[in-house]
Amino acid sequence: MKKKDVPSLVKDQRLIKKRRGQIIKAAVRLFNEKGYHKATTREVAKASGFSIGTLYEYIGSKEDILYLVCDAVYDEVMGKWEKLRDGNLEGLDRLYQVIEAYFRVIHSLQDEVLVLYQESKSLSDDALAYVLEKEMSMKAMFEKELKEARNSGIISLHDEEISLACHNILVAGHMWTFRRWAVQRDHDIDSYCKWQIAQLFRGFGLNKNINGTFQISENKPETEETI
């Protein structure tokens, strides 16, 4: 799916990136406060620090703002996730860390992810298809990790189960944002990662011959959870 061409009257790519970054930051805050449909472009311009006329030098329509927000959120999630993942880990430690890193990235981008899932339905069909395709690329990364874990004998899942397990991981990450009004009263991000991943591992059919207990270490609470 081809990336949407958002029009700009400005030719300086560095300035476009800077101004659109300001627009995205302001739009996330306004869309969370008021919703996409109630927030106006004039309000976005003011919150961005410039006039409505200047705003339209960098976009063509209000939907362009929402598209830029959604596109930027996925890129930021993927970028931060890549930095947090430790390529030196193997086996069960690697699988845990890949999922935990994803949860922690979502935690750091709660407002952005919330806008993405509340408002992306307002995008045009083509723009929405592009955004959803990026979501599927994240699912594909988890599929790769789970298949490698299965091939190593760590978990027991067939292909259809792996596909559904990837959706479960993605939704578990999203839940930290769209259920935060309730979930975050009971958990901080450390305990959320611990218990969510423990539950996911049970569903994955963790092979106890490989590791009968899962040791939570480093930045996680220093307790041992039996799987």
Secondary structure in CASP SS format (residue, H / E / C, confidence):
PFRMAT SS
TARGET T0000
AUTHOR 0000-0000-0000
METHOD secondary structure of the structure
MODEL  1
M C 1.00
K C 1.00
K C 1.00
K C 1.00
D C 1.00
V C 1.00
P C 1.00
S C 1.00
L C 1.00
V C 1.00
K C 1.00
D C 1.00
Q H 1.00
R H 1.00
L H 1.00
I H 1.00
K H 1.00
K H 1.00
R H 1.00
R H 1.00
G H 1.00
Q H 1.00
I H 1.00
I H 1.00
K H 1.00
A H 1.00
A H 1.00
V H 1.00
R H 1.00
L H 1.00
F H 1.00
N H 1.00
E H 1.00
K H 1.00
G C 1.00
Y C 1.00
H C 1.00
K C 1.00
A C 1.00
T C 1.00
T H 1.00
R H 1.00
E H 1.00
V H 1.00
A H 1.00
K H 1.00
A H 1.00
S H 1.00
G C 1.00
F C 1.00
S C 1.00
I H 1.00
G H 1.00
T H 1.00
L H 1.00
Y C 1.00
E C 1.00
Y C 1.00
I C 1.00
G C 1.00
S C 1.00
K H 1.00
E H 1.00
D H 1.00
I H 1.00
L H 1.00
Y H 1.00
L H 1.00
V H 1.00
C H 1.00
D H 1.00
A H 1.00
V H 1.00
Y H 1.00
D H 1.00
E H 1.00
V H 1.00
M H 1.00
G H 1.00
K H 1.00
W H 1.00
E H 1.00
K H 1.00
L H 1.00
R C 1.00
D C 1.00
G C 1.00
N C 1.00
L C 1.00
E C 1.00
G H 1.00
L H 1.00
D H 1.00
R H 1.00
L H 1.00
Y H 1.00
Q H 1.00
V H 1.00
I H 1.00
E H 1.00
A H 1.00
Y H 1.00
F H 1.00
R H 1.00
V H 1.00
I H 1.00
H H 1.00
S H 1.00
L C 1.00
Q H 1.00
D H 1.00
E H 1.00
V H 1.00
L H 1.00
V H 1.00
L H 1.00
Y H 1.00
Q H 1.00
E H 1.00
S H 1.00
K H 1.00
S H 1.00
L C 1.00
S C 1.00
D H 1.00
D H 1.00
A H 1.00
L H 1.00
A H 1.00
Y H 1.00
V H 1.00
L H 1.00
E H 1.00
K H 1.00
E H 1.00
M H 1.00
S H 1.00
M H 1.00
K H 1.00
A H 1.00
M H 1.00
F H 1.00
E H 1.00
K H 1.00
E H 1.00
L H 1.00
K H 1.00
E H 1.00
A H 1.00
R H 1.00
N H 1.00
S C 1.00
G C 1.00
I C 1.00
I C 1.00
S C 1.00
L C 1.00
H C 1.00
D H 1.00
E H 1.00
E H 1.00
I H 1.00
S H 1.00
L H 1.00
A H 1.00
C H 1.00
H H 1.00
N H 1.00
I H 1.00
L H 1.00
V H 1.00
A H 1.00
G H 1.00
H H 1.00
M H 1.00
W H 1.00
T H 1.00
F H 1.00
R C 1.00
R H 1.00
W H 1.00
A H 1.00
V H 1.00
Q H 1.00
R H 1.00
D H 1.00
H C 1.00
D C 1.00
I H 1.00
D H 1.00
S H 1.00
Y H 1.00
C H 1.00
K H 1.00
W H 1.00
Q H 1.00
I H 1.00
A H 1.00
Q H 1.00
L H 1.00
F H 1.00
R H 1.00
G H 1.00
F C 1.00
G C 1.00
L C 1.00
N C 1.00
K C 1.00
N C 1.00
I C 1.00
N C 1.00
G C 1.00
T E 1.00
F E 1.00
Q E 1.00
I C 1.00
S C 1.00
E C 1.00
N C 1.00
K C 1.00
P C 1.00
E C 1.00
T C 1.00
E E 1.00
E E 1.00
T E 1.00
I C 1.00
END
